[in-house]
Amino acid sequence: MRSALTVFRKTVADLSSPKLLAGYFVPFLSVAWFLGLVFAENEISDATAPLAQQETELFASFAVVSYFWAAGIPVLALSAVLCANTIAKEAERGTLRILLSKPVSRWAVFLGTFAAVVAYSGLVALTSLLASAVMLVVMSDVGAAAISAGVFEAMPGNLAFALLGASVVAAVGLSLAVFTRNRLRTALGALVVPALYFAFLPIRIFSGDVYEDYHLYLLDVNYHFGNAFVFVHEAVGGGFGVKAQTMISLWSGVYEMPESGSNAERPLTASLDPVGHVSMEASVLLLVLVAVGAFAAGLYRFQRIDV
């Protein structure tokens, strides 16, 4: 375990590149600013509204921004790039042989690298979540009293979801790194996950009956991650009210939408029913099995490669 910790520290240090962070945060902050402006103008009331309304609307908006952006696609993409800059990079440069010639178990190298990618992605995700929250609060001009329930109550679930997504992509990416030993192939292969995460949003919206008739929901990465997002929040923070459920469903398809859309007037105690194509537990289990399976395959191959 000490060897894995040593590899973890070395990998985190190697990944701490200002250029990489700039390449992440410049586009991230641009889109986050746009999303913050849209939600602040259309979904969040200012400080003159009742406090409960401000809290509900801020919480729902922050949850959606987190699912799609602050803890979603960019974090998954970052994890894919980080995987390409670890084992695959060492293999291309020929330094992997030197690393494995040291008295360090190969499983410790693989485990330490995996933990470093997930931890680094989680730290960046936390920064992204805080930045997005600040933008929503400042742009919407909500009262300071609404921040606790509107932001901080959502933060544990959002961060846990980001770590789950990073773990899935890190496992897939490192497995690809071991099998391909090529940075480009590793990055492109792992980037399939965030690409499908985004692509299935319009596919689900515009495919109509084809989506259900051909069981496309079984392949819908966006839907499975949406189920996981709700499951994690229910396990960590207590779940969502109807306002958050409605807005999240627009982006993930998890809940049955009310007939009049996202602004439907429903009792505060009401709750939307899950669509139920796949149960939330099954989606979480699927993501975990993908991560565990990819990790196991990568570790098995890594212990046997001839460098």
Sequence and secondary structure as in RCSB ss.txt:
>XXXX:A:sequence
MRSALTVFRKTVADLSSPKLLAGYFVPFLSVAWFLGLVFAENEISDATAPLAQQETELFASFAVVSYFWAAGIPV
LALSAVLCANTIAKEAERGTLRILLSKPVSRWAVFLGTFAAVVAYSGLVALTSLLASAVMLVVMSDVGAAAISAG
VFEAMPGNLAFALLGASVVAAVGLSLAVFTRNRLRTALGALVVPALYFAFLPIRIFSGDVYEDYHLYLLDVNYHF
GNAFVFVHEAVGGGFGVKAQTMISLWSGVYEMPESGSNAERPLTASLDPVGHVSMEASVLLLVLVAVGAFAAGLY
RFQRIDV
>XXXX:A:secstr
 HHHHHHHHHHHHHH  HHHHHHHHHHHHHHHHHHHHHHHHHT   TTS HHHHHHHHHHHHHHHIIIIITTHHH
HHHHHHHHHTTHHHHHHHT HHHHHHSS  HHHHHHHHHHHHHHHHHHHHHHHHHHHHHHHHHHHT  GGGHIII
IITTHHHHHHHHHHHHHHHHHHHHHHHHHH  HHHHHHHHTHHHHHHHHHHHHHHHSTTHHHHTTGGGT HHHHH
HHHHHHHHHHHT    HHHHHHHHHHH  B   TT TT    TT    B  SS HHHHHHHHHHHHHHHHHHHHH
HHTT   
